[in-house]
Amino acid sequence: MDQRCVPGSQVDPRVAELRSAVARLRRQLAAHRAEFLDRSIAEEALATLAGLAAADHLDIPMLRRSLLLVAGAIGSVSALGDGLRQLREAVDLFGTSSRA
């Protein structure tokens, strides 16, 4: 089910959770002062995720690709591990993609 809204024009709670997780991790990344090689990749992938969460229709394969980019870029930064876990859980709420 890829719909962003449920009956009654309420925001799909999965989308709300995704937006929250993306915003949280973006704040954590901005506050993390230590430099690491792939910071710009993580920032770009998080911006893509934010755009996807704001779109009228979620592209699940793109959502998963962006999550993989973020995980690859910051996966070894332990201070961001909790935010990354929450982002993965939010993406997982959308199930698997119909395309491989």
C-alpha positions as CSV (number, residue, x, y, z in Angstrom):
1,M,0.0,0.0,0.0
2,D,1.8,3.1,-1.2
3,Q,-0.9,5.7,-0.5
4,R,0.2,8.7,1.6
5,C,-3.2,9.4,3.0
6,V,-5.8,7.4,4.8
7,P,-9.6,8.1,4.6
8,G,-10.4,11.4,6.2
9,S,-7.4,13.2,4.6
10,Q,-5.1,12.3,7.5
11,V,-1.4,11.8,6.9
12,D,-0.5,8.2,6.7
13,P,1.2,7.4,10.0
14,R,4.0,5.6,8.2
15,V,4.8,8.8,6.3
16,A,4.7,10.8,9.5
17,E,7.2,8.4,11.1
18,L,9.4,8.6,8.0
19,R,9.4,12.4,8.1
20,S,10.2,12.4,11.8
21,A,13.0,9.8,11.5
22,V,14.6,11.8,8.5
23,A,14.4,15.1,10.4
24,R,15.8,13.5,13.6
25,L,18.8,12.0,11.8
26,R,19.4,15.2,9.8
27,R,19.6,17.1,13.1
28,Q,21.9,14.5,14.6
29,L,24.2,14.6,11.6
30,A,24.3,18.4,11.7
31,A,25.2,18.3,15.4
32,H,27.9,15.7,14.9
33,R,31.0,17.9,14.6
34,A,33.5,15.2,13.8
35,E,34.3,15.0,10.1
36,F,34.1,11.8,8.2
37,L,34.6,11.1,4.5
38,D,31.1,10.3,3.4
39,R,29.2,13.1,5.3
40,S,28.1,14.8,2.0
41,I,26.8,11.5,0.7
42,A,24.7,11.0,3.9
43,E,23.4,14.6,3.7
44,E,22.4,14.2,0.1
45,A,20.7,10.9,0.7
46,L,18.8,12.3,3.7
47,A,17.7,15.3,1.5
48,T,16.4,12.8,-1.0
49,L,14.5,10.9,1.7
50,A,13.0,14.2,2.9
51,G,11.9,14.9,-0.6
52,L,10.4,11.5,-1.0
53,A,8.5,11.8,2.3
54,A,7.0,15.1,1.1
55,A,6.0,13.7,-2.4
56,D,2.4,12.8,-3.3
57,H,3.5,9.2,-4.1
58,L,6.3,7.4,-2.4
59,D,8.8,5.6,-4.6
60,I,9.6,2.6,-2.4
61,P,12.7,1.4,-4.4
62,M,14.2,4.9,-4.3
63,L,13.3,5.1,-0.6
64,R,15.3,1.9,0.0
65,R,18.2,3.0,-2.2
66,S,18.5,6.2,-0.2
67,L,18.4,4.3,3.1
68,L,21.3,2.1,1.8
69,L,23.3,5.2,0.9
70,V,22.8,6.7,4.3
71,A,23.7,3.5,6.0
72,G,26.8,3.1,3.9
73,A,27.8,6.6,4.6
74,I,27.3,6.8,8.3
75,G,27.1,3.1,9.4
76,S,30.4,3.2,11.1
77,V,29.7,6.4,13.1
78,S,28.4,5.0,16.4
79,A,27.0,8.3,17.6
80,L,24.5,8.2,14.8
81,G,23.6,4.5,15.1
82,D,20.3,5.1,17.0
83,G,19.1,7.6,14.4
84,L,20.0,5.3,11.6
85,R,18.2,2.4,13.3
86,Q,15.1,4.6,13.6
87,L,15.3,5.6,10.0
88,R,15.6,1.9,8.9
89,E,12.6,1.0,11.0
90,A,10.6,3.9,9.4
91,V,11.5,2.7,5.9
92,D,10.6,-0.9,6.8
93,L,7.1,0.3,7.6
94,F,6.5,0.5,3.9
95,G,7.2,-3.2,3.3
96,T,9.1,-4.5,0.3
97,S,9.1,-2.9,-3.1
98,S,7.2,-4.4,-6.0
99,R,10.3,-3.9,-8.3
100,A,13.6,-5.7,-7.8
